[in-house]
Amino acid sequence: METNELKKGDRVVLANGWKATIEDNRKGNTRLATVYGIFTEMGSVYSHDILYKVDMTTGQTTPIDHTPQQNKCKTMNNLLFG
């Protein structure tokens, strides 16, 4: 499954281990999400930081594939921010 296939209301796991709920149906390098971390807040997350989709009925996770453009964005972010 690719990040562009995620729909509003899908639960996901981010690269830092926090969970989030997708809040939009957009495609691209960023997605709007409610993130459940130290605090609960809504904002943009990079699509390449989304690692798994969580099935809320079974708890099973599905790995997320990233588009070439999202991988390019991840490379650029790593070069800029380490």
PyMOL Python script that loads the backbone (N, CA, C, O; Angstrom):
from pymol import cmd

cmd.read_pdbstr("""\
ATOM      1  N   MET A   1       0.850  -1.175   0.000  1.00  0.00           N
ATOM      2  CA  MET A   1       0.000   0.000   0.000  1.00  0.00           C
ATOM      3  C   MET A   1       0.894   1.237   0.000  1.00  0.00           C
ATOM      4  O   MET A   1       1.910   1.277   0.694  1.00  0.00           O
ATOM      5  N   GLU A   2       0.510   2.244  -0.782  1.00  0.00           N
ATOM      6  CA  GLU A   2       1.263   3.500  -0.835  1.00  0.00           C
ATOM      7  C   GLU A   2       0.593   4.554   0.037  1.00  0.00           C
ATOM      8  O   GLU A   2      -0.590   4.448   0.360  1.00  0.00           O
ATOM      9  N   THR A   3       1.359   5.567   0.413  1.00  0.00           N
ATOM     10  CA  THR A   3       0.808   6.638   1.242  1.00  0.00           C
ATOM     11  C   THR A   3      -0.320   7.369   0.538  1.00  0.00           C
ATOM     12  O   THR A   3      -1.227   7.879   1.196  1.00  0.00           O
ATOM     13  N   ASN A   4      -0.282   7.431  -0.785  1.00  0.00           N
ATOM     14  CA  ASN A   4      -1.330   8.114  -1.534  1.00  0.00           C
ATOM     15  C   ASN A   4      -2.672   7.376  -1.466  1.00  0.00           C
ATOM     16  O   ASN A   4      -3.704   7.951  -1.812  1.00  0.00           O
ATOM     17  N   GLU A   5      -2.673   6.118  -1.029  1.00  0.00           N
ATOM     18  CA  GLU A   5      -3.901   5.337  -0.897  1.00  0.00           C
ATOM     19  C   GLU A   5      -4.550   5.502   0.475  1.00  0.00           C
ATOM     20  O   GLU A   5      -5.670   5.035   0.679  1.00  0.00           O
ATOM     21  N   LEU A   6      -3.875   6.153   1.415  1.00  0.00           N
ATOM     22  CA  LEU A   6      -4.440   6.363   2.739  1.00  0.00           C
ATOM     23  C   LEU A   6      -5.591   7.354   2.671  1.00  0.00           C
ATOM     24  O   LEU A   6      -5.511   8.358   1.963  1.00  0.00           O
ATOM     25  N   LYS A   7      -6.652   7.076   3.399  1.00  0.00           N
ATOM     26  CA  LYS A   7      -7.849   7.912   3.404  1.00  0.00           C
ATOM     27  C   LYS A   7      -8.050   8.529   4.781  1.00  0.00           C
ATOM     28  O   LYS A   7      -7.440   8.105   5.763  1.00  0.00           O
ATOM     29  N   LYS A   8      -8.916   9.538   4.838  1.00  0.00           N
ATOM     30  CA  LYS A   8      -9.254  10.196   6.094  1.00  0.00           C
ATOM     31  C   LYS A   8      -9.782   9.155   7.079  1.00  0.00           C
ATOM     32  O   LYS A   8     -10.638   8.338   6.739  1.00  0.00           O
ATOM     33  N   GLY A   9      -9.257   9.198   8.302  1.00  0.00           N
ATOM     34  CA  GLY A   9      -9.675   8.272   9.343  1.00  0.00           C
ATOM     35  C   GLY A   9      -8.773   7.064   9.515  1.00  0.00           C
ATOM     36  O   GLY A   9      -8.910   6.338  10.500  1.00  0.00           O
ATOM     37  N   ASP A  10      -7.844   6.824   8.576  1.00  0.00           N
ATOM     38  CA  ASP A  10      -6.916   5.700   8.704  1.00  0.00           C
ATOM     39  C   ASP A  10      -5.930   5.965   9.835  1.00  0.00           C
ATOM     40  O   ASP A  10      -5.434   7.081   9.993  1.00  0.00           O
ATOM     41  N   ARG A  11      -5.650   4.921  10.621  1.00  0.00           N
ATOM     42  CA  ARG A  11      -4.649   5.023  11.683  1.00  0.00           C
ATOM     43  C   ARG A  11      -3.327   4.523  11.140  1.00  0.00           C
ATOM     44  O   ARG A  11      -3.276   3.524  10.423  1.00  0.00           O
ATOM     45  N   VAL A  12      -2.252   5.229  11.488  1.00  0.00           N
ATOM     46  CA  VAL A  12      -0.922   4.890  10.997  1.00  0.00           C
ATOM     47  C   VAL A  12       0.096   4.956  12.128  1.00  0.00           C
ATOM     48  O   VAL A  12      -0.164   5.533  13.184  1.00  0.00           O
ATOM     49  N   VAL A  13       1.253   4.359  11.892  1.00  0.00           N
ATOM     50  CA  VAL A  13       2.396   4.440  12.799  1.00  0.00           C
ATOM     51  C   VAL A  13       3.469   5.254  12.092  1.00  0.00           C
ATOM     52  O   VAL A  13       3.787   4.998  10.930  1.00  0.00           O
ATOM     53  N   LEU A  14       4.025   6.232  12.793  1.00  0.00           N
ATOM     54  CA  LEU A  14       5.061   7.103  12.232  1.00  0.00           C
ATOM     55  C   LEU A  14       6.450   6.549  12.513  1.00  0.00           C
ATOM     56  O   LEU A  14       6.606   5.616  13.301  1.00  0.00           O
ATOM     57  N   ALA A  15       7.441   7.117  11.877  1.00  0.00           N
ATOM     58  CA  ALA A  15       8.827   6.647  11.994  1.00  0.00           C
ATOM     59  C   ALA A  15       9.355   6.730  13.420  1.00  0.00           C
ATOM     60  O   ALA A  15      10.211   5.934  13.805  1.00  0.00           O
ATOM     61  N   ASN A  16       8.862   7.679  14.210  1.00  0.00           N
ATOM     62  CA  ASN A  16       9.334   7.803  15.590  1.00  0.00           C
ATOM     63  C   ASN A  16       8.553   6.915  16.554  1.00  0.00           C
ATOM     64  O   ASN A  16       8.797   6.953  17.760  1.00  0.00           O
ATOM     65  N   GLY A  17       7.610   6.109  16.037  1.00  0.00           N
ATOM     66  CA  GLY A  17       6.849   5.180  16.872  1.00  0.00           C
ATOM     67  C   GLY A  17       5.499   5.706  17.326  1.00  0.00           C
ATOM     68  O   GLY A  17       4.679   4.943  17.835  1.00  0.00           O
ATOM     69  N   TRP A  18       5.255   6.998  17.148  1.00  0.00           N
ATOM     70  CA  TRP A  18       3.973   7.562  17.548  1.00  0.00           C
ATOM     71  C   TRP A  18       2.889   7.138  16.569  1.00  0.00           C
ATOM     72  O   TRP A  18       3.169   6.813  15.415  1.00  0.00           O
ATOM     73  N   LYS A  19       1.657   7.145  17.040  1.00  0.00           N
ATOM     74  CA  LYS A  19       0.523   6.815  16.189  1.00  0.00           C
ATOM     75  C   LYS A  19      -0.165   8.095  15.740  1.00  0.00           C
ATOM     76  O   LYS A  19      -0.051   9.134  16.389  1.00  0.00           O
ATOM     77  N   ALA A  20      -0.880   8.009  14.626  1.00  0.00           N
ATOM     78  CA  ALA A  20      -1.562   9.184  14.081  1.00  0.00           C
ATOM     79  C   ALA A  20      -2.814   8.740  13.334  1.00  0.00           C
ATOM     80  O   ALA A  20      -2.933   7.590  12.912  1.00  0.00           O
ATOM     81  N   THR A  21      -3.747   9.683  13.182  1.00  0.00           N
ATOM     82  CA  THR A  21      -4.940   9.476  12.378  1.00  0.00           C
ATOM     83  C   THR A  21      -4.871  10.444  11.203  1.00  0.00           C
ATOM     84  O   THR A  21      -4.697  11.647  11.397  1.00  0.00           O
ATOM     85  N   ILE A  22      -5.006   9.926   9.987  1.00  0.00           N
ATOM     86  CA  ILE A  22      -4.974  10.761   8.784  1.00  0.00           C
ATOM     87  C   ILE A  22      -6.245  11.612   8.748  1.00  0.00           C
ATOM     88  O   ILE A  22      -7.343  11.101   8.972  1.00  0.00           O
ATOM     89  N   GLU A  23      -6.097  12.909   8.467  1.00  0.00           N
ATOM     90  CA  GLU A  23      -7.217  13.850   8.488  1.00  0.00           C
ATOM     91  C   GLU A  23      -7.571  14.416   7.118  1.00  0.00           C
ATOM     92  O   GLU A  23      -8.429  15.293   7.022  1.00  0.00           O
ATOM     93  N   ASP A  24      -6.923  13.931   6.050  1.00  0.00           N
ATOM     94  CA  ASP A  24      -7.245  14.437   4.716  1.00  0.00           C
ATOM     95  C   ASP A  24      -7.188  13.294   3.711  1.00  0.00           C
ATOM     96  O   ASP A  24      -6.791  12.178   4.047  1.00  0.00           O
ATOM     97  N   ASN A  25      -7.583  13.579   2.489  1.00  0.00           N
ATOM     98  CA  ASN A  25      -7.523  12.602   1.401  1.00  0.00           C
ATOM     99  C   ASN A  25      -6.559  13.039   0.311  1.00  0.00           C
ATOM    100  O   ASN A  25      -6.667  12.602  -0.835  1.00  0.00           O
ATOM    101  N   ARG A  26      -5.619  13.898   0.668  1.00  0.00           N
ATOM    102  CA  ARG A  26      -4.670  14.436  -0.304  1.00  0.00           C
ATOM    103  C   ARG A  26      -3.607  13.414  -0.666  1.00  0.00           C
ATOM    104  O   ARG A  26      -3.498  12.358  -0.042  1.00  0.00           O
ATOM    105  N   LYS A  27      -2.841  13.740  -1.665  1.00  0.00           N
ATOM    106  CA  LYS A  27      -1.691  12.946  -2.073  1.00  0.00           C
ATOM    107  C   LYS A  27      -0.479  13.869  -2.044  1.00  0.00           C
ATOM    108  O   LYS A  27      -0.629  15.090  -2.088  1.00  0.00           O
ATOM    109  N   GLY A  28       0.718  13.297  -1.971  1.00  0.00           N
ATOM    110  CA  GLY A  28       1.906  14.132  -2.037  1.00  0.00           C
ATOM    111  C   GLY A  28       2.875  13.880  -0.908  1.00  0.00           C
ATOM    112  O   GLY A  28       2.851  12.830  -0.266  1.00  0.00           O
ATOM    113  N   ASN A  29       3.737  14.871  -0.673  1.00  0.00           N
ATOM    114  CA  ASN A  29       4.823  14.721   0.295  1.00  0.00           C
ATOM    115  C   ASN A  29       4.413  14.994   1.731  1.00  0.00           C
ATOM    116  O   ASN A  29       5.123  14.589   2.652  1.00  0.00           O
ATOM    117  N   THR A  30       3.294  15.664   1.953  1.00  0.00           N
ATOM    118  CA  THR A  30       2.822  15.912   3.314  1.00  0.00           C
ATOM    119  C   THR A  30       1.366  15.519   3.427  1.00  0.00           C
ATOM    120  O   THR A  30       0.608  15.592   2.460  1.00  0.00           O
ATOM    121  N   ARG A  31       0.982  15.096   4.639  1.00  0.00           N
ATOM    122  CA  ARG A  31      -0.407  14.748   4.932  1.00  0.00           C
ATOM    123  C   ARG A  31      -0.797  15.419   6.243  1.00  0.00           C
ATOM    124  O   ARG A  31       0.042  15.615   7.122  1.00  0.00           O
ATOM    125  N   LEU A  32      -2.060  15.766   6.368  1.00  0.00           N
ATOM    126  CA  LEU A  32      -2.582  16.336   7.601  1.00  0.00           C
ATOM    127  C   LEU A  32      -2.962  15.179   8.514  1.00  0.00           C
ATOM    128  O   LEU A  32      -3.652  14.252   8.088  1.00  0.00           O
ATOM    129  N   ALA A  33      -2.513  15.228   9.774  1.00  0.00           N
ATOM    130  CA  ALA A  33      -2.774  14.129  10.688  1.00  0.00           C
ATOM    131  C   ALA A  33      -2.879  14.628  12.122  1.00  0.00           C
ATOM    132  O   ALA A  33      -2.254  15.620  12.499  1.00  0.00           O
ATOM    133  N   THR A  34      -3.683  13.921  12.913  1.00  0.00           N
ATOM    134  CA  THR A  34      -3.689  14.112  14.358  1.00  0.00           C
ATOM    135  C   THR A  34      -2.678  13.129  14.918  1.00  0.00           C
ATOM    136  O   THR A  34      -2.829  11.919  14.753  1.00  0.00           O
ATOM    137  N   VAL A  35      -1.654  13.637  15.575  1.00  0.00           N
ATOM    138  CA  VAL A  35      -0.558  12.813  16.082  1.00  0.00           C
ATOM    139  C   VAL A  35      -0.723  12.632  17.579  1.00  0.00           C
ATOM    140  O   VAL A  35      -0.938  13.595  18.314  1.00  0.00           O
ATOM    141  N   TYR A  36      -0.619  11.379  18.025  1.00  0.00           N
ATOM    142  CA  TYR A  36      -0.738  11.037  19.439  1.00  0.00           C
ATOM    143  C   TYR A  36       0.660  10.713  19.960  1.00  0.00           C
ATOM    144  O   TYR A  36       1.117   9.573  19.878  1.00  0.00           O
ATOM    145  N   GLY A  37       1.327  11.725  20.495  1.00  0.00           N
ATOM    146  CA  GLY A  37       2.678  11.567  21.024  1.00  0.00           C
ATOM    147  C   GLY A  37       2.695  12.018  22.466  1.00  0.00           C
ATOM    148  O   GLY A  37       1.829  11.625  23.248  1.00  0.00           O
ATOM    149  N   ILE A  38       3.669  12.839  22.835  1.00  0.00           N
ATOM    150  CA  ILE A  38       3.710  13.407  24.176  1.00  0.00           C
ATOM    151  C   ILE A  38       2.441  14.215  24.405  1.00  0.00           C
ATOM    152  O   ILE A  38       1.839  14.166  25.478  1.00  0.00           O
ATOM    153  N   PHE A  39       2.047  14.961  23.374  1.00  0.00           N
ATOM    154  CA  PHE A  39       0.781  15.690  23.352  1.00  0.00           C
ATOM    155  C   PHE A  39       0.007  15.217  22.131  1.00  0.00           C
ATOM    156  O   PHE A  39       0.583  14.623  21.219  1.00  0.00           O
ATOM    157  N   THR A  40      -1.286  15.474  22.110  1.00  0.00           N
ATOM    158  CA  THR A  40      -2.090  15.203  20.928  1.00  0.00           C
ATOM    159  C   THR A  40      -2.280  16.513  20.186  1.00  0.00           C
ATOM    160  O   THR A  40      -2.813  17.481  20.729  1.00  0.00           O
ATOM    161  N   GLU A  41      -1.834  16.530  18.933  1.00  0.00           N
ATOM    162  CA  GLU A  41      -1.988  17.742  18.149  1.00  0.00           C
ATOM    163  C   GLU A  41      -2.133  17.395  16.673  1.00  0.00           C
ATOM    164  O   GLU A  41      -1.717  16.326  16.227  1.00  0.00           O
ATOM    165  N   MET A  42      -2.735  18.323  15.921  1.00  0.00           N
ATOM    166  CA  MET A  42      -2.952  18.124  14.498  1.00  0.00           C
ATOM    167  C   MET A  42      -1.998  19.003  13.705  1.00  0.00           C
ATOM    168  O   MET A  42      -1.765  20.160  14.054  1.00  0.00           O
ATOM    169  N   GLY A  43      -1.450  18.440  12.635  1.00  0.00           N
ATOM    170  CA  GLY A  43      -0.555  19.196  11.785  1.00  0.00           C
ATOM    171  C   GLY A  43      -0.075  18.355  10.620  1.00  0.00           C
ATOM    172  O   GLY A  43      -0.509  17.217  10.441  1.00  0.00           O
ATOM    173  N   SER A  44       0.808  18.910   9.841  1.00  0.00           N
ATOM    174  CA  SER A  44       1.345  18.215   8.674  1.00  0.00           C
ATOM    175  C   SER A  44       2.451  17.254   9.097  1.00  0.00           C
ATOM    176  O   SER A  44       3.276  17.568   9.955  1.00  0.00           O
ATOM    177  N   VAL A  45       2.448  16.083   8.480  1.00  0.00           N
ATOM    178  CA  VAL A  45       3.536  15.119   8.659  1.00  0.00           C
ATOM    179  C   VAL A  45       4.054  14.749   7.273  1.00  0.00           C
ATOM    180  O   VAL A  45       3.285  14.689   6.314  1.00  0.00           O
ATOM    181  N   TYR A  46       5.344  14.505   7.172  1.00  0.00           N
ATOM    182  CA  TYR A  46       5.907  14.054   5.909  1.00  0.00           C
ATOM    183  C   TYR A  46       5.397  12.650   5.603  1.00  0.00           C
ATOM    184  O   TYR A  46       5.329  11.798   6.489  1.00  0.00           O
ATOM    185  N   SER A  47       5.041  12.417   4.344  1.00  0.00           N
ATOM    186  CA  SER A  47       4.539  11.105   3.932  1.00  0.00           C
ATOM    187  C   SER A  47       5.590  10.020   4.129  1.00  0.00           C
ATOM    188  O   SER A  47       5.248   8.874   4.423  1.00  0.00           O
ATOM    189  N   HIS A  48       6.872  10.367   3.970  1.00  0.00           N
ATOM    190  CA  HIS A  48       7.910   9.345   4.136  1.00  0.00           C
ATOM    191  C   HIS A  48       8.090   8.953   5.601  1.00  0.00           C
ATOM    192  O   HIS A  48       8.786   7.977   5.881  1.00  0.00           O
ATOM    193  N   ASP A  49       7.488   9.677   6.545  1.00  0.00           N
ATOM    194  CA  ASP A  49       7.538   9.292   7.959  1.00  0.00           C
ATOM    195  C   ASP A  49       6.431   8.312   8.336  1.00  0.00           C
ATOM    196  O   ASP A  49       6.416   7.808   9.459  1.00  0.00           O
ATOM    197  N   ILE A  50       5.512   8.036   7.426  1.00  0.00           N
ATOM    198  CA  ILE A  50       4.432   7.079   7.682  1.00  0.00           C
ATOM    199  C   ILE A  50       4.950   5.695   7.308  1.00  0.00           C
ATOM    200  O   ILE A  50       5.272   5.444   6.146  1.00  0.00           O
ATOM    201  N   LEU A  51       5.030   4.792   8.291  1.00  0.00           N
ATOM    202  CA  LEU A  51       5.606   3.473   8.045  1.00  0.00           C
ATOM    203  C   LEU A  51       4.574   2.362   7.912  1.00  0.00           C
ATOM    204  O   LEU A  51       4.749   1.458   7.094  1.00  0.00           O
ATOM    205  N   TYR A  52       3.499   2.409   8.701  1.00  0.00           N
ATOM    206  CA  TYR A  52       2.518   1.331   8.717  1.00  0.00           C
ATOM    207  C   TYR A  52       1.104   1.870   8.805  1.00  0.00           C
ATOM    208  O   TYR A  52       0.863   2.904   9.429  1.00  0.00           O
ATOM    209  N   LYS A  53       0.170   1.170   8.180  1.00  0.00           N
ATOM    210  CA  LYS A  53      -1.251   1.416   8.392  1.00  0.00           C
ATOM    211  C   LYS A  53      -1.721   0.373   9.398  1.00  0.00           C
ATOM    212  O   LYS A  53      -1.368  -0.801   9.290  1.00  0.00           O
ATOM    213  N   VAL A  54      -2.521   0.803  10.384  1.00  0.00           N
ATOM    214  CA  VAL A  54      -3.004  -0.092  11.429  1.00  0.00           C
ATOM    215  C   VAL A  54      -4.474  -0.404  11.171  1.00  0.00           C
ATOM    216  O   VAL A  54      -5.290   0.504  11.014  1.00  0.00           O
ATOM    217  N   ASP A  55      -4.808  -1.696  11.126  1.00  0.00           N
ATOM    218  CA  ASP A  55      -6.206  -2.117  11.030  1.00  0.00           C
ATOM    219  C   ASP A  55      -6.780  -2.072  12.439  1.00  0.00           C
ATOM    220  O   ASP A  55      -6.357  -2.830  13.311  1.00  0.00           O
ATOM    221  N   MET A  56      -7.741  -1.183  12.660  1.00  0.00           N
ATOM    222  CA  MET A  56      -8.253  -0.956  14.015  1.00  0.00           C
ATOM    223  C   MET A  56      -9.070  -2.131  14.560  1.00  0.00           C
ATOM    224  O   MET A  56      -9.237  -2.236  15.775  1.00  0.00           O
ATOM    225  N   THR A  57      -9.583  -3.015  13.702  1.00  0.00           N
ATOM    226  CA  THR A  57     -10.367  -4.150  14.203  1.00  0.00           C
ATOM    227  C   THR A  57      -9.482  -5.312  14.627  1.00  0.00           C
ATOM    228  O   THR A  57      -9.780  -5.997  15.606  1.00  0.00           O
ATOM    229  N   THR A  58      -8.382  -5.540  13.887  1.00  0.00           N
ATOM    230  CA  THR A  58      -7.525  -6.684  14.206  1.00  0.00           C
ATOM    231  C   THR A  58      -6.206  -6.273  14.860  1.00  0.00           C
ATOM    232  O   THR A  58      -5.558  -7.092  15.513  1.00  0.00           O
ATOM    233  N   GLY A  59      -5.808  -5.024  14.691  1.00  0.00           N
ATOM    234  CA  GLY A  59      -4.525  -4.566  15.225  1.00  0.00           C
ATOM    235  C   GLY A  59      -3.348  -4.896  14.326  1.00  0.00           C
ATOM    236  O   GLY A  59      -2.206  -4.593  14.671  1.00  0.00           O
ATOM    237  N   GLN A  60      -3.607  -5.513  13.175  1.00  0.00           N
ATOM    238  CA  GLN A  60      -2.523  -5.863  12.262  1.00  0.00           C
ATOM    239  C   GLN A  60      -2.016  -4.618  11.532  1.00  0.00           C
ATOM    240  O   GLN A  60      -2.773  -3.685  11.263  1.00  0.00           O
ATOM    241  N   THR A  61      -0.728  -4.626  11.223  1.00  0.00           N
ATOM    242  CA  THR A  61      -0.130  -3.498  10.519  1.00  0.00           C
ATOM    243  C   THR A  61       0.214  -3.903   9.086  1.00  0.00           C
ATOM    244  O   THR A  61       0.608  -5.038   8.818  1.00  0.00           O
ATOM    245  N   THR A  62       0.054  -2.942   8.178  1.00  0.00           N
ATOM    246  CA  THR A  62       0.406  -3.124   6.770  1.00  0.00           C
ATOM    247  C   THR A  62       1.521  -2.146   6.436  1.00  0.00           C
ATOM    248  O   THR A  62       1.358  -0.944   6.644  1.00  0.00           O
ATOM    249  N   PRO A  63       2.653  -2.629   5.923  1.00  0.00           N
ATOM    250  CA  PRO A  63       3.750  -1.712   5.572  1.00  0.00           C
ATOM    251  C   PRO A  63       3.328  -0.747   4.466  1.00  0.00           C
ATOM    252  O   PRO A  63       2.541  -1.093   3.584  1.00  0.00           O
ATOM    253  N   ILE A  64       3.865   0.462   4.532  1.00  0.00           N
ATOM    254  CA  ILE A  64       3.570   1.508   3.553  1.00  0.00           C
ATOM    255  C   ILE A  64       4.747   1.652   2.607  1.00  0.00           C
ATOM    256  O   ILE A  64       5.895   1.737   3.043  1.00  0.00           O
ATOM    257  N   ASP A  65       4.460   1.680   1.308  1.00  0.00           N
ATOM    258  CA  ASP A  65       5.474   1.953   0.284  1.00  0.00           C
ATOM    259  C   ASP A  65       5.420   3.439  -0.051  1.00  0.00           C
ATOM    260  O   ASP A  65       4.365   4.069   0.023  1.00  0.00           O
ATOM    261  N   HIS A  66       6.562   3.981  -0.415  1.00  0.00           N
ATOM    262  CA  HIS A  66       6.642   5.398  -0.737  1.00  0.00           C
ATOM    263  C   HIS A  66       6.936   5.582  -2.219  1.00  0.00           C
ATOM    264  O   HIS A  66       7.614   4.760  -2.834  1.00  0.00           O
ATOM    265  N   THR A  67       6.423   6.660  -2.783  1.00  0.00           N
ATOM    266  CA  THR A  67       6.656   6.964  -4.184  1.00  0.00           C
ATOM    267  C   THR A  67       8.091   7.456  -4.376  1.00  0.00           C
ATOM    268  O   THR A  67       8.733   7.865  -3.408  1.00  0.00           O
ATOM    269  N   PRO A  68       8.601   7.424  -5.599  1.00  0.00           N
ATOM    270  CA  PRO A  68       9.950   7.962  -5.837  1.00  0.00           C
ATOM    271  C   PRO A  68      10.086   9.420  -5.395  1.00  0.00           C
ATOM    272  O   PRO A  68      11.130   9.808  -4.871  1.00  0.00           O
ATOM    273  N   GLN A  69       9.050  10.228  -5.597  1.00  0.00           N
ATOM    274  CA  GLN A  69       9.098  11.638  -5.188  1.00  0.00           C
ATOM    275  C   GLN A  69       9.196  11.755  -3.664  1.00  0.00           C
ATOM    276  O   GLN A  69       9.912  12.621  -3.161  1.00  0.00           O
ATOM    277  N   GLN A  70       8.492  10.901  -2.929  1.00  0.00           N
ATOM    278  CA  GLN A  70       8.551  10.924  -1.466  1.00  0.00           C
ATOM    279  C   GLN A  70       9.921  10.467  -0.981  1.00  0.00           C
ATOM    280  O   GLN A  70      10.432  11.001   0.004  1.00  0.00           O
ATOM    281  N   ASN A  71      10.528   9.487  -1.656  1.00  0.00           N
ATOM    282  CA  ASN A  71      11.883   9.063  -1.293  1.00  0.00           C
ATOM    283  C   ASN A  71      12.897  10.171  -1.584  1.00  0.00           C
ATOM    284  O   ASN A  71      13.857  10.348  -0.835  1.00  0.00           O
ATOM    285  N   LYS A  72      12.685  10.910  -2.665  1.00  0.00           N
ATOM    286  CA  LYS A  72      13.562  12.043  -2.976  1.00  0.00           C
ATOM    287  C   LYS A  72      13.441  13.116  -1.894  1.00  0.00           C
ATOM    288  O   LYS A  72      14.445  13.702  -1.489  1.00  0.00           O
ATOM    289  N   CYS A  73      12.215  13.377  -1.423  1.00  0.00           N
ATOM    290  CA  CYS A  73      11.990  14.346  -0.345  1.00  0.00           C
ATOM    291  C   CYS A  73      12.689  13.894   0.941  1.00  0.00           C
ATOM    292  O   CYS A  73      13.262  14.710   1.662  1.00  0.00           O
ATOM    293  N   LYS A  74      12.636  12.586   1.222  1.00  0.00           N
ATOM    294  CA  LYS A  74      13.289  12.051   2.421  1.00  0.00           C
ATOM    295  C   LYS A  74      14.812  12.243   2.326  1.00  0.00           C
ATOM    296  O   LYS A  74      15.454  12.620   3.307  1.00  0.00           O
ATOM    297  N   THR A  75      15.377  11.986   1.156  1.00  0.00           N
ATOM    298  CA  THR A  75      16.810  12.180   0.951  1.00  0.00           C
ATOM    299  C   THR A  75      17.204  13.635   1.163  1.00  0.00           C
ATOM    300  O   THR A  75      18.212  13.925   1.807  1.00  0.00           O
ATOM    301  N   MET A  76      16.406  14.548   0.619  1.00  0.00           N
ATOM    302  CA  MET A  76      16.677  15.976   0.764  1.00  0.00           C
ATOM    303  C   MET A  76      16.604  16.397   2.239  1.00  0.00           C
ATOM    304  O   MET A  76      17.454  17.149   2.714  1.00  0.00           O
ATOM    305  N   ASN A  77      15.587  15.910   2.958  1.00  0.00           N
ATOM    306  CA  ASN A  77      15.465  16.233   4.375  1.00  0.00           C
ATOM    307  C   ASN A  77      16.641  15.703   5.172  1.00  0.00           C
ATOM    308  O   ASN A  77      17.128  16.374   6.082  1.00  0.00           O
ATOM    309  N   ASN A  78      17.107  14.491   4.836  1.00  0.00           N
ATOM    310  CA  ASN A  78      18.265  13.941   5.542  1.00  0.00           C
ATOM    311  C   ASN A  78      19.522  14.760   5.279  1.00  0.00           C
ATOM    312  O   ASN A  78      20.351  14.932   6.171  1.00  0.00           O
ATOM    313  N   LEU A  79      19.663  15.261   4.067  1.00  0.00           N
ATOM    314  CA  LEU A  79      20.825  16.100   3.758  1.00  0.00           C
ATOM    315  C   LEU A  79      20.761  17.435   4.503  1.00  0.00           C
ATOM    316  O   LEU A  79      21.783  17.937   4.971  1.00  0.00           O
ATOM    317  N   LEU A  80      19.567  18.003   4.612  1.00  0.00           N
ATOM    318  CA  LEU A  80      19.425  19.304   5.261  1.00  0.00           C
ATOM    319  C   LEU A  80      19.455  19.217   6.785  1.00  0.00           C
ATOM    320  O   LEU A  80      20.085  20.039   7.451  1.00  0.00           O
ATOM    321  N   PHE A  81      18.768  18.215   7.328  1.00  0.00           N
ATOM    322  CA  PHE A  81      18.557  18.175   8.781  1.00  0.00           C
ATOM    323  C   PHE A  81      19.274  17.022   9.486  1.00  0.00           C
ATOM    324  O   PHE A  81      19.255  16.947  10.715  1.00  0.00           O
ATOM    325  N   GLY A  82      19.893  16.141   8.743  1.00  0.00           N
ATOM    326  CA  GLY A  82      20.641  15.047   9.346  1.00  0.00           C
ATOM    327  C   GLY A  82      19.863  13.863   9.743  1.00  0.00           C
ATOM    328  O   GLY A  82      20.427  12.898  10.260  1.00  0.00           O
TER     329      GLY A  82
END
""", "prot")
cmd.dss("prot")
cmd.show_as("cartoon", "prot")
cmd.util.cbc("prot")
cmd.orient("prot")
